Amino acid sequence: MMADDDKKPKEEVEQLVYDFKCSSCAMEEKAHYKGKNPPFSRNLSLKYPSYVMKDPFSPPGKGEILVLGSDCSVCGISICINKECSFFYLKMYCIPCALNLNETFPIEVKSKLLQIKK
């Protein structure tokens, strides 16, 4: 038998709302979850901890999501997934941190990063 106290934390996690704001472009949105495994999405595991919202355009209960962004793996600021704000290579980076680490990336990645810089 499950006590009422055992149910509360899961309900609270699902109802928790984050105020996501991109530090680069200032895009603001409400996120319903932060992490790799949104509890309201079916068997989905993201590659990196992300701010996620339930897709407002899909029918209720379908488990569709929109990934808003993440925190930079170096400096920790919140960044959206816009290519002008963030860069992904094994981890999520804000553009300034990615440019600072440019020499540590493989040549193919460096060329993509230099295209973004222009």
N, C-alpha and C positions, 0 to 999 in steps of 0.2 A: 504494500500500500504506500502510495506517494503522499507525503505531507504537503500541505499548502505552501509551506516555506520553500519546498523543492521546486515548485512551479514558478514562483515569483521572479527569480533571477533571469530565467529565459524570457519571460514576458517583458521584463524591464529592458533587456538587451535589444529585443526586437522593436521596442517603442522609443529607444534612445535616438535623438536626432542631433546631428552635428551641423554646425554652421560652417560650411566649407567656403573658403575664400582663397583664390589663387593669389599668391604674393607677387606674381609677375604681371598679370593682366587685370587683376581685381574682379574677375568673374566670381559671383556669389551664388550659392545654391544650398538647399538643405540636403544633407546626406542622411540616409537611413541606417548606414552601417559603415564601419571602418575596420578593415581586415582583409583576409584572404578567402574566407568561406561565408558569403552572405547566407544567413539562415533562411531567407525567404526565396532563395533561388535553388533550382534543382541541381544537385550534384556538381556545382560549379566551384572550382578552385582557381583563384587568380594567382599569377606569378609573383606578385608583390602586394603588400598591404595597400589597399586602395580605399578611397572614399566612394561609396556606392549609394545610388538612390534607386528606388523601385521605379521602373519605367512607367511614367504617367500616361503613355500612349498605348500600352498593351492592356488587354482585359485583366481584371483582378484575378489573382490566383495562378497566373501563368508563370510567375517566377522570372519575368524578364527584368533586366537591370540596365542601368546606365552607369558606366564608370566615369566619375567626375575628375579624379586625379589622385595624387598621392603626396607623401612627404619626401623631400629630397633625401636620398640615402647618405649624403655628406653633411649638409648644414641643417636639415630638418624642416625647412620652410615648406608650406603647402603650395603645391603647383598643380595646375590642371593638365590634361593630356594633350593640349594644343601643342603642335610641334614648335611653336615660337616660345613656349614657356618651359617645356620639359624635353628630356632626351632619355630614351631607354636603351641600355645595354647591360644586360644581366641584372641591373638595378635601375631605379628611377633617379634621375638627376635633374636639378634645375639647370638651365642653360649656363649661367656663370660657373657653376661647379664643374659641369661637363667640359667647358672650355679650359678650365684650370687643370683638369685631369687629362686633357687631350693626348698628351705624350704617352700615357699609360694604356691607351686603347690600341687595338690592332689597326693596321693601315686602312682597311675597308671602313671601319667605324670612324676613323679620323676624317676621311674624305666626306662622309655624310655629315659629320659635325661641322666641317668647314663650309659646306653648302648652306647649312642653317645660319651660320655666322654672317654670311653675305646678305 
